[in-house]
């Protein structure tokens, strides 16, 4: 299925199922009584805690007012958890937590993490207030840039600019990254949190000095499970040629967080494409969950083996579909149907 076909399917779903789409413009109370939300309440335990990575709806988060309005729509659809990626709308930790509580939302993880420096512990204290359990800590960003692992930002309404140049890393360099993650994890543990490690495709590129190994192998082997949790972006991992079920069997219990992302045309990836090319082509083929090629049912059936505790839907391209909240609604509806 190509992207134009998935868009047609998307539009057909809008026409055929008011549910999640119309819900984007309904009050939360009205939609909580809808058939989709009711289905979630009676299906598997995972359907009762579906989360949304807010990068999906980043085009709607440009002001504090629009940020809160978008959270209201997300809660109305039926989502129970969120994961920020571009800040907290200028709200204090107390204000943000109050907003989540009002909407029946929780925030177990974030990509708008803390930064090394004199205010680091104060930031982590604020994260405690907001209920966070999994965070990132980044080095100070250079002027005009961002530190590794830092918050992702993008111009509202525009697709993110991604650097597709493949950077080969040495095993020693990745071990140094793992050491830093463990160091940050010791500090985060004082506040009841773990450091999360999120992947794209390049974490599965061969190491420059040990081509039989990948950076992800070293990150798994050299990070302390008590301090560091792997957040497996399943869509990117599959795009990189990985088998999530095999990963779960090889490293059971390590994947406490998931990003649930769907893609189409995965089987059309050119033979021999490197991880940068896979990232480039994959960025064009991200679709609402259930409209792509990834069968998530067996993956969720292995959730206990993986150690998964929280997961969130992420569609990087949702705004390109005309209505990012509506796209999130389609993902939610399809995921509830699959989990049920």
Secondary structure, 3 states (H helix, E strand, C coil): CCHHHHHHHHHHHHHHCHHHHHHCCCCHHHHHCCHHHHHHHHCCHHHHHCEEEHHHHHHHCCCHHHHHHHHHHHHHHCCCEEECCCCCCCCCHHHHHHHHHHHCCECCECCCCEECCCCHHHHHHHHHHHCCCEECEECCCCCCCCCCCCCCCCCCCCCCCCCCCCCCCCHHHHHHHHHHHHHHHHHHHCCCCEEEEECCCHHHCECCCCCCCEHHHHHHHHCCCCCEEEEEEHHHHHHCCCCHHHHHHHCCCCCCEEEECEECCHHHCCCCCCHHHHHHHHHCCEECCCCCCCCCHHHHHCHHHHCCCEEEECCCCHHHHCCHHHHHHHHHHHHHHHHC
